[in-house]
């Protein structure tokens, strides 16, 4: 009986350890990142590592705070795993250092989910809320940049592992090299249709009230 109890205790410890397992990106980098005009992003620009939990593509980030644990737009399934600021990766080439990123699988987020890089050329403060009209870029690939030391593609790897994630353009030695177009911001946040409709209705009400006042003055 004591032996059975001992085995049960060992099983509980094993399960407990498994539940606490996490994935660590020990080394990693992405760059050169560019703004909508093709110019290199400024030092300090904010970038994100995001998991597309439902596999339906990324939501518009409008209105969401850029912090780990939040989601794009504040109400999507796109979970923010890491927040970074652009640094000089060498010879005045700016991008993001993904090293020391750690995350755990929980809830709907699991191994095999698509991972994305999202960057904001005009936002330089982590935790900022994304406003309408903000330019941003997105990137992911199933290719592994082994020439740079990469061990994973942009897909959530096996639990409890340490990985290296690199995606670099030719100037930084990436192989396969990421094209300039793929690292150029090409999206802009837009107000939700419902919000635009409310503004239109409000404007119409103001116009009706003003016309009523003018008519009354002429009585």
C-alpha positions as a Markdown table, in Angstrom:
| # | Residue | x | y | z |
|---|---|---|---|---|
| 1 | Unk | 0.0 | 0.0 | 0.0 |
| 2 | Unk | 2.9 | 2.3 | 0.9 |
| 3 | Unk | 4.4 | 1.6 | -2.5 |
| 4 | Unk | 1.2 | 2.5 | -4.3 |
| 5 | Unk | 1.0 | 5.7 | -2.3 |
| 6 | Unk | 4.6 | 6.5 | -3.3 |
| 7 | Unk | 3.9 | 5.9 | -7.0 |
| 8 | Unk | 0.8 | 8.1 | -6.8 |
| 9 | Unk | 2.9 | 10.9 | -5.2 |
| 10 | Unk | 5.5 | 10.6 | -7.9 |
| 11 | Unk | 2.7 | 10.8 | -10.6 |
| 12 | Unk | 1.4 | 14.0 | -9.0 |
| 13 | Unk | 4.8 | 15.5 | -9.0 |
| 14 | Unk | 5.3 | 14.6 | -12.7 |
| 15 | Unk | 2.0 | 16.1 | -13.7 |
| 16 | Unk | 2.6 | 19.2 | -11.6 |
| 17 | Unk | 6.0 | 19.7 | -13.4 |
| 18 | Unk | 4.4 | 19.2 | -16.8 |
| 19 | Unk | 1.7 | 21.7 | -16.0 |
| 20 | Unk | 4.4 | 24.3 | -15.2 |
| 21 | Unk | 6.4 | 23.5 | -18.4 |
| 22 | Unk | 7.1 | 26.5 | -20.6 |
| 23 | Unk | 8.7 | 27.3 | -24.0 |
| 24 | Unk | 11.7 | 29.6 | -24.0 |
| 25 | Unk | 13.0 | 31.4 | -27.1 |
| 26 | Unk | 16.6 | 31.5 | -25.9 |
| 27 | Unk | 18.0 | 33.4 | -28.9 |
| 28 | Unk | 16.2 | 35.1 | -31.7 |
| 29 | Unk | 16.0 | 38.2 | -33.9 |
| 30 | Unk | 14.0 | 39.7 | -36.8 |
| 31 | Unk | 15.0 | 42.5 | -39.1 |
| 32 | Unk | 15.5 | 44.7 | -41.0 |
| 33 | Unk | 12.0 | 46.0 | -40.2 |
| 34 | Unk | 10.5 | 48.9 | -42.2 |
| 35 | Unk | 7.7 | 51.5 | -42.1 |
| 36 | Unk | 5.1 | 52.0 | -44.8 |
| 37 | Unk | 7.5 | 54.0 | -46.9 |
| 38 | Unk | 10.2 | 51.3 | -46.9 |
| 39 | Unk | 12.4 | 53.2 | -44.5 |
| 40 | Unk | 14.0 | 51.4 | -41.6 |
| 41 | Unk | 12.0 | 51.7 | -38.3 |
| 42 | Unk | 13.4 | 53.9 | -35.6 |
| 43 | Unk | 15.1 | 52.6 | -32.5 |
| 44 | Unk | 12.5 | 51.9 | -29.8 |
| 45 | Unk | 9.6 | 51.1 | -32.1 |
| 46 | Unk | 7.4 | 48.5 | -30.6 |
| 47 | Unk | 7.0 | 44.9 | -31.9 |
| 48 | Unk | 5.0 | 41.9 | -30.7 |
| 49 | Unk | 5.1 | 38.2 | -30.8 |
| 50 | Unk | 1.5 | 37.1 | -31.2 |
| 51 | Unk | -0.2 | 33.6 | -31.3 |
| 52 | Unk | -3.2 | 33.2 | -33.6 |
| 53 | Unk | -5.0 | 30.8 | -31.4 |
| 54 | Unk | -8.0 | 30.1 | -33.6 |
| 55 | Unk | -6.0 | 30.1 | -36.8 |
| 56 | Unk | -8.2 | 32.6 | -38.5 |
| 57 | Unk | -5.7 | 35.3 | -39.2 |
| 58 | Unk | -4.9 | 38.4 | -37.1 |
| 59 | Unk | -7.5 | 40.9 | -35.9 |
| 60 | Unk | -7.1 | 44.7 | -36.4 |
| 61 | Unk | -5.2 | 45.9 | -33.3 |
| 62 | Unk | -7.2 | 49.0 | -32.9 |
| 63 | Unk | -8.1 | 49.9 | -29.3 |
| 64 | Unk | -5.9 | 47.2 | -27.7 |
| 65 | Unk | -3.1 | 47.8 | -25.3 |
| 66 | Unk | 0.3 | 46.4 | -26.3 |
| 67 | Unk | 1.1 | 44.3 | -23.3 |
| 68 | Unk | 1.9 | 40.6 | -22.7 |
| 69 | Unk | -1.3 | 38.7 | -21.9 |
| 70 | Unk | -3.5 | 41.1 | -23.8 |
| 71 | Unk | -5.0 | 40.3 | -27.2 |
| 72 | Unk | -4.9 | 42.3 | -30.5 |
| 73 | Unk | -7.7 | 44.9 | -30.4 |
| 74 | Unk | -8.6 | 43.9 | -26.9 |
| 75 | Unk | -11.2 | 41.3 | -27.8 |
| 76 | Unk | -9.7 | 38.8 | -30.3 |
| 77 | Unk | -8.2 | 35.4 | -30.0 |
| 78 | Unk | -4.7 | 36.8 | -30.9 |
| 79 | Unk | -2.7 | 36.5 | -27.7 |
| 80 | Unk | 0.3 | 38.7 | -27.2 |
| 81 | Unk | 3.3 | 36.6 | -26.0 |
| 82 | Unk | 6.1 | 39.1 | -26.1 |
| 83 | Unk | 6.6 | 42.9 | -26.4 |
| 84 | Unk | 9.9 | 44.3 | -27.8 |
| 85 | Unk | 11.5 | 47.6 | -28.8 |
| 86 | Unk | 13.7 | 47.9 | -31.9 |
| 87 | Unk | 17.4 | 47.8 | -31.4 |
| 88 | Unk | 20.4 | 48.0 | -33.7 |
| 89 | Unk | 21.1 | 44.4 | -34.7 |
| 90 | Unk | 24.5 | 45.4 | -36.1 |
| 91 | Unk | 25.8 | 47.9 | -38.6 |
| 92 | Unk | 22.9 | 50.2 | -38.2 |
| 93 | Unk | 20.2 | 47.6 | -39.1 |
| 94 | Unk | 17.2 | 47.8 | -36.9 |
| 95 | Unk | 15.0 | 45.0 | -35.8 |
| 96 | Unk | 13.9 | 43.1 | -32.7 |
| 97 | Unk | 15.8 | 40.8 | -30.3 |
| 98 | Unk | 13.4 | 37.9 | -29.4 |
| 99 | Unk | 15.8 | 36.3 | -26.9 |
| 100 | Unk | 14.7 | 35.4 | -23.4 |
| 101 | Unk | 11.0 | 35.2 | -24.5 |
| 102 | Unk | 9.1 | 32.7 | -22.3 |
| 103 | Unk | 5.5 | 31.6 | -22.6 |
| 104 | Unk | 3.3 | 28.7 | -21.4 |
| 105 | Unk | 0.4 | 26.9 | -23.0 |
| 106 | Unk | -2.9 | 27.3 | -21.3 |
| 107 | Unk | -6.5 | 27.4 | -22.3 |
| 108 | Unk | -7.0 | 27.4 | -26.0 |
| 109 | Unk | -3.4 | 28.4 | -26.8 |
| 110 | Unk | -1.3 | 25.3 | -27.6 |
| 111 | Unk | 1.5 | 23.7 | -29.6 |
| 112 | Unk | 1.1 | 24.1 | -33.3 |
| 113 | Unk | -0.6 | 27.5 | -33.2 |
| 114 | Unk | 0.6 | 30.1 | -35.8 |
| 115 | Unk | 3.0 | 32.7 | -34.4 |
| 116 | Unk | 3.2 | 36.2 | -35.9 |
| 117 | Unk | 5.5 | 39.2 | -35.7 |
| 118 | Unk | 3.5 | 42.5 | -35.5 |
| 119 | Unk | 5.3 | 45.9 | -35.5 |
| 120 | Unk | 4.2 | 49.5 | -35.1 |
| 121 | Unk | 6.7 | 52.1 | -36.7 |
| 122 | Unk | 5.1 | 55.1 | -34.9 |
| 123 | Unk | 4.6 | 53.6 | -31.4 |
| 124 | Unk | 7.6 | 53.7 | -29.1 |
| 125 | Unk | 6.0 | 52.9 | -25.7 |
| 126 | Unk | 5.1 | 49.3 | -24.7 |
| 127 | Unk | 1.6 | 49.2 | -23.2 |
| 128 | Unk | 0.3 | 51.9 | -25.5 |
| 129 | Unk | -3.2 | 51.7 | -26.8 |
| 130 | Unk | -3.4 | 51.5 | -30.6 |
| 131 | Unk | -5.3 | 54.4 | -32.1 |
| 132 | Unk | -7.2 | 54.7 | -35.4 |
| 133 | Unk | -5.0 | 55.4 | -38.4 |
| 134 | Unk | -1.9 | 53.6 | -36.9 |
| 135 | Unk | 0.3 | 51.9 | -39.4 |
| 136 | Unk | 1.5 | 48.4 | -38.6 |
| 137 | Unk | 3.1 | 45.4 | -40.3 |
| 138 | Unk | 2.7 | 41.6 | -39.9 |
| 139 | Unk | 5.0 | 38.7 | -40.7 |
| 140 | Unk | 5.2 | 34.9 | -40.3 |
| 141 | Unk | 6.8 | 32.0 | -42.3 |
| 142 | Unk | 7.0 | 28.3 | -42.1 |
| 143 | Unk | 10.6 | 28.4 | -43.2 |
| 144 | Unk | 13.3 | 27.9 | -40.5 |
| 145 | Unk | 16.3 | 30.2 | -40.8 |
| 146 | Unk | 18.9 | 27.6 | -40.1 |
| 147 | Unk | 21.8 | 29.7 | -41.4 |
| 148 | Unk | 21.2 | 32.2 | -38.6 |
| 149 | Unk | 20.9 | 29.4 | -36.0 |
| 150 | Unk | 17.1 | 29.0 | -36.0 |
| 151 | Unk | 15.5 | 25.8 | -34.7 |
| 152 | Unk | 11.8 | 26.7 | -35.2 |
| 153 | Unk | 9.5 | 28.3 | -37.7 |
| 154 | Unk | 6.8 | 30.7 | -36.7 |
| 155 | Unk | 4.7 | 28.0 | -35.2 |
| 156 | Unk | 4.3 | 27.3 | -31.4 |
| 157 | Unk | 6.8 | 24.5 | -30.7 |
| 158 | Unk | 6.7 | 21.5 | -28.3 |
| 159 | Unk | 6.0 | 22.3 | -24.7 |
| 160 | Unk | 9.0 | 22.4 | -22.3 |
| 161 | Unk | 11.6 | 23.1 | -25.0 |
| 162 | Unk | 14.2 | 25.8 | -25.6 |
| 163 | Unk | 14.2 | 27.2 | -29.2 |
| 164 | Unk | 16.0 | 29.8 | -31.4 |
| 165 | Unk | 13.8 | 31.9 | -33.7 |
| 166 | Unk | 15.4 | 34.0 | -36.5 |
| 167 | Unk | 14.0 | 35.6 | -39.6 |
| 168 | Unk | 16.4 | 38.0 | -41.2 |
| 169 | Unk | 16.8 | 39.7 | -44.5 |
| 170 | Unk | 19.8 | 39.3 | -46.8 |
| 171 | Unk | 21.6 | 42.3 | -45.3 |
| 172 | Unk | 21.7 | 40.4 | -41.9 |
| 173 | Unk | 22.5 | 37.0 | -43.4 |
| 174 | Unk | 19.1 | 35.4 | -43.3 |
| 175 | Unk | 18.7 | 32.1 | -45.3 |
| 176 | Unk | 16.1 | 31.9 | -46.5 |
| 177 | Unk | 16.3 | 35.7 | -46.5 |
| 178 | Unk | 13.2 | 37.7 | -45.8 |
| 179 | Unk | 12.3 | 40.1 | -48.6 |
| 180 | Unk | 12.1 | 43.9 | -48.1 |
| 181 | Unk | 8.4 | 43.8 | -49.0 |
| 182 | Unk | 7.6 | 41.2 | -46.4 |
| 183 | Unk | 9.3 | 43.3 | -43.7 |
| 184 | Unk | 7.5 | 46.5 | -44.8 |
| 185 | Unk | 4.5 | 47.8 | -42.8 |
| 186 | Unk | 1.4 | 47.6 | -45.0 |
| 187 | Unk | -1.6 | 47.8 | -42.8 |
| 188 | Unk | -3.5 | 50.7 | -41.2 |
| 189 | Unk | -6.0 | 50.5 | -38.3 |
| 190 | Unk | -9.5 | 51.8 | -39.1 |
| 191 | Unk | -12.5 | 52.7 | -36.9 |
| 192 | Unk | -15.1 | 50.0 | -36.5 |
| 193 | Unk | -18.1 | 50.4 | -38.8 |
| 194 | Unk | -20.4 | 50.7 | -35.8 |
| 195 | Unk | -18.3 | 53.6 | -34.5 |
| 196 | Unk | -18.5 | 55.4 | -37.8 |
| 197 | Unk | -22.2 | 54.9 | -37.9 |
| 198 | Unk | -22.6 | 56.4 | -34.5 |
| 199 | Unk | -20.6 | 59.5 | -35.5 |
| 200 | Unk | -22.8 | 59.9 | -38.6 |
| 201 | Unk | -26.0 | 59.6 | -36.6 |
| 202 | Unk | -24.6 | 62.2 | -34.1 |
| 203 | Unk | -23.8 | 64.6 | -36.9 |
| 204 | Unk | -27.2 | 64.2 | -38.4 |
| 205 | Unk | -28.9 | 64.9 | -35.0 |
| 206 | Unk | -26.8 | 68.1 | -34.6 |
| 207 | Unk | -27.9 | 69.2 | -38.1 |
| 208 | Unk | -31.5 | 68.6 | -37.4 |
| 209 | Unk | -31.4 | 70.5 | -34.1 |
| 210 | Unk | -29.6 | 73.4 | -35.7 |
| 211 | Unk | -32.2 | 73.6 | -38.5 |
| 212 | Unk | -35.0 | 73.6 | -35.9 |
| 213 | Unk | -33.4 | 76.5 | -34.1 |
| 214 | Unk | -33.1 | 78.6 | -37.3 |
| 215 | Unk | -36.8 | 78.0 | -38.1 |
| 216 | Unk | -37.8 | 79.0 | -34.6 |
| 217 | Unk | -35.9 | 82.2 | -35.0 |
| 218 | Unk | -37.9 | 83.0 | -38.1 |
| 219 | Unk | -41.2 | 82.5 | -36.3 |
